[in-house]
Amino acid sequence: MNTNKTARIVGALFLISNVTFLLGAFVFVEPILGAPDYLTLASANRTQVVLGALLELVNGIAYVGIAVLVFPILRQRFESMALWYVGFRVIEFVMQTLSDISPLALLRLSEEFVKAGAPASSSFQALGTLLLAERYWAFQMVTFALVLGALVFYYMLYQSRLIPRFISVWGLIGALAVLATALLDTFGISPGSLEFLGVLMLLNELFLGVWLIVRGFNPSAIVSRSA
């Protein structure tokens, strides 16, 4: 019963993490930060920016919660790898927090920019560019920590058979696809159509979340591990 309850909570956290990230980043924050007049838009949409940053933070907290909850289950067979998984999730949360500093700091900068009469060329633009760069690199670190954690996680699930292996293989492929696009982008190479491969990982985590809520972990794998 405890394992089934854990599986349901983990499944719910997978759904929460993805929904909050999509809403926070792509619906609330990025449309403003990606606009040419972001220094003006930020202060005019203060509530939207703050809400988006908070939703992104919830995403990071959810991932740490997943790692903490599955650790007692996975550590019986993969103690060191389970620790690595928790470590990657903690790093991801720290980097997520750093990436959230940028839009929150831009709010203050935007307010001062508007008060100054929106000068066409000033230190405001330079500081704004710096904050956007900080968010970009922090988010890149979020992506790398996410991928490394996912590779460890799905390898353990594949070996333990706690979930059907096709879900684990799907997750591994999705993580490698995200890693490939992130590496290309980091070195200044446009991923092009490869960016859509990241959807594989998103769909996998949504599917895994629903699976864990409905079916839970494989009981025979848990019994075998205990034996």
Secondary structure, DSSP 4 states (H G I P E B T S, - for coil): -HHHHHHHHHHHHHHHHHHHHIIIIIIIIHHHHTSTTHHHHHHHTHHHHHHHHHHHHHHHHHHHHHHHHHHHHHTTT-HHHHHHHHHHHHHHHHHHHHHHHHHHHHHHHHHHHHHTT--SSSHHHHHHHHHHHHHHHHHHHHHHHHHHHHHHHHHHHHHHTSS-HHHHHHHHHHHHHHHHHHHHHHTT---GGGGGGHHHHHHHHHHHHHHHHHT-S-HHHHHHHH-
